[in-house]
Amino acid sequence: MNHQIRTYKSELGEIELTIESKGYEFDSTEQKNGNVNITTLIFEDGIIKIREFKLPNPIYSGGKIENSIGWSILIESLKDNEDQISFKCQFKDQIKGDISTGEHLDALQFIKNSNYDLHIGTEDAESIMWRANSENYMPKRFFKLLRNKHKDYADKHFTDYCENGFQTKWPKLLAGEVVKFHFLIAESALTNENDVRTWLAVEKRIEEVEQIIEDEKAA
């Protein structure tokens, strides 16, 4: 089943956040806490919460961006899952982005008319792997699934680059496991070829995202 959760209308087109599962159906409810919109999805084997929020503006470098959105996703498994769950964060239309990575970051950059750009960012495999190792909202067993057999780096990932966004497909979760991850989107007019404001805006660790959400709840 394909379930559209959220949409974001950017200058370059509409971006959709969707959840996909062959076996599950999802019942959804909506609520608001401060400036954070919360969607709760109930499925047979667990609960998913999606928190929607704006990224800080100006960003920590002092520059301002035109617009942004963040989606933080928490999956709580109540019993062993019968099916895999995957998420897509991508443009509705076919639009090609360029890979733009950073520390703890997988990102895609999309440019319009050479003077306007948008970044979609999410955590890279290394970040997920080390969060799993410390059980920071990630199952411990994921560490071995992602880690190279001989050295401490990730050579696999649950997130794949698509031309127009990302797809994250988690293994079947076990009872009691919790997963938290995010997609961040920032856009702005380009002031020059070295303008990296939107890239900086989406380069966030999970702890930074949590602090942003707490600030937005209090706003």
Protein Blocks (a to p, Z undefined) as FASTA:
>chain_A
ZZdfbdcddfkbccddddddfkbccddddddehjaccdddddfkbccdddddddddddfk
opacfbdcddddddddfbdcfbdcddddddfbdcdddddddehiacddddehhiaccddd
dddfklmmmmmmnopoiafklmmmmpcfkbccdfbdfbdcdfklccdddddddehiacdd
dddddddddfbfklcklmmmmmccfklmmmmmmmmmmZZ
